[in-house]
Amino acid sequence: MKEKIYRQCGSLWPYVKWGEEFISIPKGEDMLAVDMNRAIQLIEQKIKADALLLFIMKKPVTKGSGRFGPYIKYEGMFINVQEDIIMMR
């Protein structure tokens, strides 16, 4: 991982910043207890969670998990879905 990793606290919750990505620190987990190894774990979980699902008209469809729950992203649109649907892949 070549990008710098920061542990920060936003106006609503703490997160790890990696490049342009903001990865939430799980609720109840102490921000100050998040060391480099834990930050890397959170980043790896985010990469796995945001995996490519398929292409539609040569454009990627990805899945993700945000503060409002799981979603599918396509052409800048975020479509909320139930967790059991997105976990099928």
C-alpha positions as CSV (number, residue, x, y, z in Angstrom):
1,M,0.0,0.0,0.0
2,K,1.7,3.1,-1.2
3,E,-0.9,5.7,-0.1
4,K,-0.5,7.2,3.3
5,I,-2.9,5.9,6.0
6,Y,-4.4,8.4,8.5
7,R,-6.6,7.8,11.5
8,Q,-9.0,10.7,11.8
9,C,-12.3,11.7,13.4
10,G,-14.9,13.4,11.3
11,S,-17.9,15.4,12.5
12,L,-20.0,12.2,12.8
13,W,-17.6,9.2,13.4
14,P,-14.0,8.2,13.3
15,Y,-12.5,6.7,10.2
16,V,-9.3,5.6,8.4
17,K,-8.3,7.7,5.4
18,W,-6.4,5.8,2.7
19,G,-5.7,7.8,-0.5
20,E,-9.1,9.2,-1.4
21,E,-11.0,6.5,0.5
22,F,-12.7,7.0,3.9
23,I,-13.2,3.8,5.8
24,S,-15.4,4.0,8.9
25,I,-14.0,2.6,12.1
26,P,-16.7,0.2,13.5
27,K,-19.0,1.6,16.1
28,G,-17.8,0.9,19.6
29,E,-14.2,0.5,18.5
30,D,-11.8,3.0,20.1
31,M,-10.2,5.1,17.5
32,L,-7.0,5.4,19.5
33,A,-6.7,1.6,19.6
34,V,-6.6,1.4,15.8
35,D,-3.0,0.7,15.0
36,M,-1.4,0.2,11.5
37,N,-2.3,-3.5,11.4
38,R,-5.9,-2.8,12.3
39,A,-6.1,0.0,9.7
40,I,-4.8,-2.4,7.0
41,Q,-7.4,-4.9,8.1
42,L,-10.2,-2.3,7.7
43,I,-8.8,-1.3,4.2
44,E,-8.6,-4.9,3.1
45,Q,-12.2,-5.5,4.3
46,K,-13.3,-2.4,2.3
47,I,-11.6,-3.6,-0.9
48,K,-13.3,-6.9,-0.6
49,A,-16.7,-5.3,0.2
50,D,-16.4,-3.0,-2.8
51,A,-15.6,-5.8,-5.3
52,L,-16.6,-5.7,-8.9
53,L,-19.8,-7.5,-9.6
54,L,-20.2,-7.3,-13.4
55,F,-20.2,-4.9,-16.4
56,I,-23.3,-3.4,-17.9
57,M,-22.7,-1.8,-21.3
58,K,-18.9,-1.8,-20.6
59,K,-19.4,0.0,-17.3
60,P,-18.6,-1.5,-13.9
61,V,-21.2,-2.4,-11.3
62,T,-19.7,-2.7,-7.9
63,K,-21.0,-3.4,-4.4
64,G,-20.2,-1.6,-1.3
65,S,-21.1,-0.9,2.3
66,G,-21.7,2.6,3.6
67,R,-23.2,4.3,6.6
68,F,-26.7,3.5,5.3
69,G,-25.9,-0.2,4.7
70,P,-25.0,-2.2,1.7
71,Y,-25.4,-0.7,-1.8
72,I,-24.7,-1.3,-5.5
73,K,-22.9,1.4,-7.4
74,Y,-23.4,2.0,-11.2
75,E,-22.5,5.1,-13.1
76,G,-22.4,7.3,-10.0
77,M,-25.7,6.0,-8.7
78,F,-25.9,4.3,-5.3
79,I,-28.7,1.9,-4.9
80,N,-29.4,0.6,-1.4
81,V,-30.1,-3.1,-1.2
82,Q,-30.8,-5.7,1.5
83,E,-27.7,-7.3,2.9
84,D,-28.8,-10.8,2.0
85,I,-29.1,-9.8,-1.6
86,I,-25.6,-8.3,-1.9
87,M,-24.0,-11.1,-0.1
88,M,-25.1,-13.6,-2.8
89,R,-21.9,-13.0,-4.8
